[in-house]
Amino acid sequence: MRAVTWNVNGLRACEKKGFADFFDRIDADFFCIQETKMQEDQLTQLAFTAEGRHAFWNSAEKRGYSGTAVFAKEAPDAVTKEMETGGVANEGRVLTLEYPGFFLVNAYVPNVRRDLERIPLRMEWEDALRAHLLALDAKKPVLYCGDLNVAHQPIDLKNAKSNEGNAGYTPEERGKMTELLAAGFTDAFRYKYPDRTDAYTWWSYMGRAREKNVGWRIDYWIVSNRIAERVQDVVIHADVMGSDHCPLELLIDL
């Protein structure tokens, strides 16, 4: 099974930069996107159509902000938006698809912002998300993906020391990722490539950061521990442009 996650930083903008070309070429069973920045009633503004796919959207109430979507080859048994408790209301941040053998969860985790004002909200959100994943995992294995807005370890960003305490690399955010993994989940990329350096999924638009590969790994595929050994590969498509993030591909035997 092939699945892709990509923060497109606005689907309408990304479409003009080659989104459809990559979508068609990768031909994924599941294509999860974050930061759609659009409502379903704006789909007519897109030339791109996900032919042969079932499309599911969770758009933010605020127009031009946040939002998640999943394009799936096979219809799920059920689809739910958001989480039962906690989190950020009306921002379109979570989509959960249920299949006979697993759950797929696509999430756009809230950024704590440069002044870190949203750390308390982020901590609440992380606890709610972990509870959501654990409830699902009690029923069947989970594939969790998205822009998780955290570089977990020093190896996951170019300049770890100078970024200590900055948004995306605070002790609080990193600690919540540690808690999630300790609860029974595996970072699929690090499972396959525990020591790989210079492997990033996001780059600032400033200072030619992408050209210099001064980046952060903040996009993930997280899987239930009991299916980690089924992960065949995790591919960072750093050469695919169109957003400040790049696509992250999971190959798994499910």
PyMOL commands that set and color helices and strands:
alter all, ss='L'
color gray80, all
select helices_A, chain A and resi 11-15+19-26+40-45+119-137+154-156+160-163+171-182+188-192+209-212+225-230
alter helices_A, ss='H'
color red, helices_A
select strands_A, chain A and resi 2-7+30-34+54-58+68-72+78-81+94-99+102-108+142-147+185-187+202-203+215-216+219-224+231-236+248-252
alter strands_A, ss='S'
color yellow, strands_A
deselect
rebuild
show_as cartoon
